[in-house]
Amino acid sequence: MTRLIRTIRSLLVSALLGLPTVAAAQVDSARASAPDPVALLVARLDLEQYKATIKGLTQFGDRRQGTDRNRAAVDWIEAQLRSYGCSNVARLKYDYQPQPPNPGARQNRDTSRASGGGRYRGLRARTGVNTDSLKQPDARVRAIDMQPTTPGAREEVYCTKVGTGHPSEMYIVGGHMDGHGWGEAANDDGSGTALVMQLARIFSAPDVRTDRSIRFVLWNNEETGLNGARAYVEQRQPLQGKEDPPGSGKYPEPTWLGMIQHDMMLWDHGMPRADGSLSPEQRPEADVNIEFQSSAKFAPQAQQLAFVFQVANEKYATDYPATVGAHMTNTDSAPFQDVVAAISLRENERGTQIGAGWDPNWHQPTDVYATYSDKDFRLGLNAAQTTLAAVAGLVGATIK
């Protein structure tokens, strides 16, 4: 009898202990078989939609700040954002007064070192901003770009995906919409602007939920010294995390968790040849460059954020890998770098490669939509896949 009781007791204990183990295994199995929401979101990116958005931006020519074409482009961007369902749309207003010329500033700079702290290597080609309208052979583009810039009031548009769990915290995803050089600014920075707009489209879909908020910003005045981004930091930094009105659960400026900037995403054809020319085809080993600034106050956090993006690229980007560098410079994330973790995505490293002439269309009349092939546009799409995947993971995105 005693042995029977012990046997029954042993069976009961085993059964009781086994029940949660089986249940946990079933839950784990269900989770493993459930679709990956990040992969589903990345699949919603489309090359033709990305190209169409860039093409739409080029109807306003170079979108140079302080012109009617710039203001029309801002209106068009806002209309597009609203059409995506990104209804939390607003504008930042500021005044831009250019600094007087300082011709000695560039002469005094150490030209042996790249901007941002990097080191030049290999062959270099000349760079600069085209100011000659006659170098634009297309009379249509030349006519669009004809109106000169004037100082004064400026506006830039942004919209916000409000998080359902932690609406008081957000990541900022930005790109600049202005350009110059008597082209269409298709790459610099139609490619970055279109990337941000496509992410706003996907995250604003009614079946997408995020735990934390995301703000999509299209900066103005990048080409004049990051003035639009600087104005945003000056005006909005003190408002972070404040509920307004109190008790409403609304946060006009959620606390910044990170800032991700996008610029010139299309052209990685390699180093200039000895004669200054470059390959007409996108190189198979092209990559998305993710940069942080090693001298920034938040450099450790920015470096960690950069590697989150590289891991996301490895898992979700279809064609091109990502590399991480430590010399972020001359981009709208710079005003944020001592306030929060800030990184920048580009086609090449800004200082050591773009600054060495790796993109012959940079600020030139050739920066028009027709210059680029699908191989070029696909590099931009891979950057979009990288950012979408990383941000989706950071904000806890799900599909309902």
Salt bridges, closest charged atoms under 4 A:
GLU48 OE2 - LYS51 NZ 3.49
ASP62 OD1 - ARG69 NE 2.71
ASP68 OD1 - ARG71 NH2 2.73
ASP75 OD1 - ARG91 NH2 2.59
GLU78 OE2 - ARG82 NH2 3.05
GLU78 OE1 - ARG91 NE 2.73
ASP145 OD1 - ARG69 NE 3.70
GLU155 OE1 - ARG91 NH1 2.76
GLU155 OE2 - LYS93 NZ 3.95
GLU169 OE1 - ARG212 NE 2.56
ASP178 OD1 - HIS176 ND1 3.11
GLU184 OE2 - ARG140 NH2 2.86
ASP188 OD1 - HIS176 NE2 3.13
ASP188 OD2 - HIS363 NE2 3.10
ASP189 OD2 - HIS176 NE2 3.93
ASP207 OD2 - ARG44 NH2 2.77
ASP211 OD2 - HIS166 ND1 2.82
ASP211 OD2 - ARG212 NH1 3.20
GLU222 OE1 - HIS176 NE2 3.40
GLU223 OE2 - HIS176 NE2 3.98
GLU223 OE1 - HIS180 NE2 3.56
GLU223 OE1 - HIS363 NE2 3.15
GLU253 OE1 - ARG215 NH1 2.59
GLU253 OE1 - ARG236 NE 2.75
ASP263 OD1 - HIS176 NE2 3.29
ASP263 OD2 - ARG346 NH2 3.25
ASP268 OD1 - ARG283 NH2 3.08
GLU281 OE1 - LYS375 NZ 3.29
ASP319 OD2 - ARG378 NH1 3.79
ASP374 OD1 - LYS51 NZ 2.70
ASP376 OD1 - HIS269 NE2 2.73
